[in-house]
Amino acid sequence: MIDFLIIFEIIVSVLLIFVILVQNKNAGLNLTTMSSSAWAITKRGPEKVLHITTIVLWTLFVVNSLLLFVLS
């Protein structure tokens, strides 16, 4: 069981690194160039999929890490 969790941890961590590196670097909040009408930022299309995928992979990573800690 622990071997499976370790392998799963490695796979999830590699996928998480890949998904984070693929994301657009200009998507951050830049307060110097924003006007007052641009406060509502919505994610659409692939950007939204990458955002949700990042959240899911991060959650799997944390839960798996906690399981490994408890079972070790």
TORKETOR-935344 format. One record per residue (C-alpha): x, y, z; residue number from 0; chain. Coordinates in Angstrom, 3 decimals. Last residue first. Example, Ala and Ser with C-alpha at 12.3 -4.5 7.8 and 13.67 -1.06 7.14 Angstrom:
2
<r><X>13.670</X><Y>-1.060</Y><Z>7.140</Z><i>1</i><ch>A</ch></r>
<r><X>12.300</X><Y>-4.500</Y><Z>7.800</Z><i>0</i><ch>A</ch></r>
This chain:
72
<r><X>4.590</X><Y>5.474</Y><Z>7.858</Z><i>71</i><ch>A</ch></r>
<r><X>0.801</X><Y>5.257</Y><Z>7.477</Z><i>70</i><ch>A</ch></r>
<r><X>0.079</X><Y>8.707</Y><Z>8.913</Z><i>69</i><ch>A</ch></r>
<r><X>2.781</X><Y>10.515</Y><Z>6.952</Z><i>68</i><ch>A</ch></r>
<r><X>1.986</X><Y>8.697</Y><Z>3.698</Z><i>67</i><ch>A</ch></r>
<r><X>-1.682</X><Y>9.525</Y><Z>4.140</Z><i>66</i><ch>A</ch></r>
<r><X>-0.815</X><Y>13.185</Y><Z>4.779</Z><i>65</i><ch>A</ch></r>
<r><X>1.294</X><Y>13.291</Y><Z>1.646</Z><i>64</i><ch>A</ch></r>
<r><X>-1.514</X><Y>11.695</Y><Z>-0.374</Z><i>63</i><ch>A</ch></r>
<r><X>-3.996</X><Y>14.266</Y><Z>0.889</Z><i>62</i><ch>A</ch></r>
<r><X>-1.611</X><Y>17.131</Y><Z>0.075</Z><i>61</i><ch>A</ch></r>
<r><X>-0.775</X><Y>15.846</Y><Z>-3.411</Z><i>60</i><ch>A</ch></r>
<r><X>-4.388</X><Y>15.061</Y><Z>-4.273</Z><i>59</i><ch>A</ch></r>
<r><X>-5.398</X><Y>18.587</Y><Z>-3.231</Z><i>58</i><ch>A</ch></r>
<r><X>-2.580</X><Y>20.113</Y><Z>-5.291</Z><i>57</i><ch>A</ch></r>
<r><X>-3.585</X><Y>18.004</Y><Z>-8.296</Z><i>56</i><ch>A</ch></r>
<r><X>-7.217</X><Y>19.129</Y><Z>-8.019</Z><i>55</i><ch>A</ch></r>
<r><X>-6.295</X><Y>22.810</Y><Z>-7.604</Z><i>54</i><ch>A</ch></r>
<r><X>-3.849</X><Y>22.732</Y><Z>-10.512</Z><i>53</i><ch>A</ch></r>
<r><X>-6.400</X><Y>20.970</Y><Z>-12.719</Z><i>52</i><ch>A</ch></r>
<r><X>-8.958</X><Y>23.674</Y><Z>-11.892</Z><i>51</i><ch>A</ch></r>
<r><X>-6.538</X><Y>26.415</Y><Z>-12.950</Z><i>50</i><ch>A</ch></r>
<r><X>-5.400</X><Y>24.524</Y><Z>-16.045</Z><i>49</i><ch>A</ch></r>
<r><X>-9.012</X><Y>24.016</Y><Z>-17.129</Z><i>48</i><ch>A</ch></r>
<r><X>-9.787</X><Y>27.701</Y><Z>-16.510</Z><i>47</i><ch>A</ch></r>
<r><X>-6.820</X><Y>28.810</Y><Z>-18.615</Z><i>46</i><ch>A</ch></r>
<r><X>-7.806</X><Y>26.353</Y><Z>-21.349</Z><i>45</i><ch>A</ch></r>
<r><X>-11.176</X><Y>28.034</Y><Z>-21.854</Z><i>44</i><ch>A</ch></r>
<r><X>-12.036</X><Y>31.035</Y><Z>-19.748</Z><i>43</i><ch>A</ch></r>
<r><X>-10.832</X><Y>32.578</Y><Z>-16.508</Z><i>42</i><ch>A</ch></r>
<r><X>-12.618</X><Y>35.682</Y><Z>-15.354</Z><i>41</i><ch>A</ch></r>
<r><X>-11.023</X><Y>38.844</Y><Z>-14.035</Z><i>40</i><ch>A</ch></r>
<r><X>-13.407</X><Y>41.466</Y><Z>-12.657</Z><i>39</i><ch>A</ch></r>
<r><X>-11.180</X><Y>44.364</Y><Z>-11.614</Z><i>38</i><ch>A</ch></r>
<r><X>-10.759</X><Y>45.596</Y><Z>-15.197</Z><i>37</i><ch>A</ch></r>
<r><X>-13.118</X><Y>48.579</Y><Z>-15.009</Z><i>36</i><ch>A</ch></r>
<r><X>-10.916</X><Y>50.514</Y><Z>-12.576</Z><i>35</i><ch>A</ch></r>
<r><X>-7.909</X><Y>50.309</Y><Z>-14.872</Z><i>34</i><ch>A</ch></r>
<r><X>-5.111</X><Y>47.836</Y><Z>-14.416</Z><i>33</i><ch>A</ch></r>
<r><X>-1.587</X><Y>48.656</Y><Z>-15.529</Z><i>32</i><ch>A</ch></r>
<r><X>0.100</X><Y>49.192</Y><Z>-12.152</Z><i>31</i><ch>A</ch></r>
<r><X>-1.983</X><Y>46.629</Y><Z>-10.269</Z><i>30</i><ch>A</ch></r>
<r><X>-0.661</X><Y>43.604</Y><Z>-12.146</Z><i>29</i><ch>A</ch></r>
<r><X>-2.587</X><Y>40.549</Y><Z>-11.031</Z><i>28</i><ch>A</ch></r>
<r><X>-1.073</X><Y>37.504</Y><Z>-12.673</Z><i>27</i><ch>A</ch></r>
<r><X>-2.066</X><Y>36.041</Y><Z>-16.037</Z><i>26</i><ch>A</ch></r>
<r><X>1.161</X><Y>37.144</Y><Z>-17.712</Z><i>25</i><ch>A</ch></r>
<r><X>2.993</X><Y>33.891</Y><Z>-16.867</Z><i>24</i><ch>A</ch></r>
<r><X>0.470</X><Y>31.726</Y><Z>-18.674</Z><i>23</i><ch>A</ch></r>
<r><X>0.288</X><Y>28.252</Y><Z>-17.189</Z><i>22</i><ch>A</ch></r>
<r><X>2.453</X><Y>25.466</Y><Z>-18.609</Z><i>21</i><ch>A</ch></r>
<r><X>4.928</X><Y>25.568</Y><Z>-15.695</Z><i>20</i><ch>A</ch></r>
<r><X>2.183</X><Y>25.015</Y><Z>-13.116</Z><i>19</i><ch>A</ch></r>
<r><X>0.703</X><Y>22.101</Y><Z>-15.070</Z><i>18</i><ch>A</ch></r>
<r><X>4.115</X><Y>20.436</Y><Z>-15.446</Z><i>17</i><ch>A</ch></r>
<r><X>5.007</X><Y>20.806</Y><Z>-11.759</Z><i>16</i><ch>A</ch></r>
<r><X>1.624</X><Y>19.364</Y><Z>-10.771</Z><i>15</i><ch>A</ch></r>
<r><X>2.021</X><Y>16.456</Y><Z>-13.171</Z><i>14</i><ch>A</ch></r>
<r><X>5.459</X><Y>15.643</Y><Z>-11.726</Z><i>13</i><ch>A</ch></r>
<r><X>4.075</X><Y>15.877</Y><Z>-8.172</Z><i>12</i><ch>A</ch></r>
<r><X>1.078</X><Y>13.683</Y><Z>-8.990</Z><i>11</i><ch>A</ch></r>
<r><X>3.258</X><Y>10.971</Y><Z>-10.516</Z><i>10</i><ch>A</ch></r>
<r><X>5.736</X><Y>11.001</Y><Z>-7.627</Z><i>9</i><ch>A</ch></r>
<r><X>2.977</X><Y>10.887</Y><Z>-5.018</Z><i>8</i><ch>A</ch></r>
<r><X>1.235</X><Y>8.010</Y><Z>-6.837</Z><i>7</i><ch>A</ch></r>
<r><X>4.493</X><Y>6.034</Y><Z>-6.782</Z><i>6</i><ch>A</ch></r>
<r><X>4.855</X><Y>6.694</Y><Z>-3.050</Z><i>5</i><ch>A</ch></r>
<r><X>1.205</X><Y>5.832</Y><Z>-2.403</Z><i>4</i><ch>A</ch></r>
<r><X>1.520</X><Y>2.547</Y><Z>-4.324</Z><i>3</i><ch>A</ch></r>
<r><X>4.623</X><Y>1.610</Y><Z>-2.351</Z><i>2</i><ch>A</ch></r>
<r><X>2.786</X><Y>2.422</Y><Z>0.881</Z><i>1</i><ch>A</ch></r>
<r><X>0.000</X><Y>0.000</Y><Z>0.000</Z><i>0</i><ch>A</ch></r>
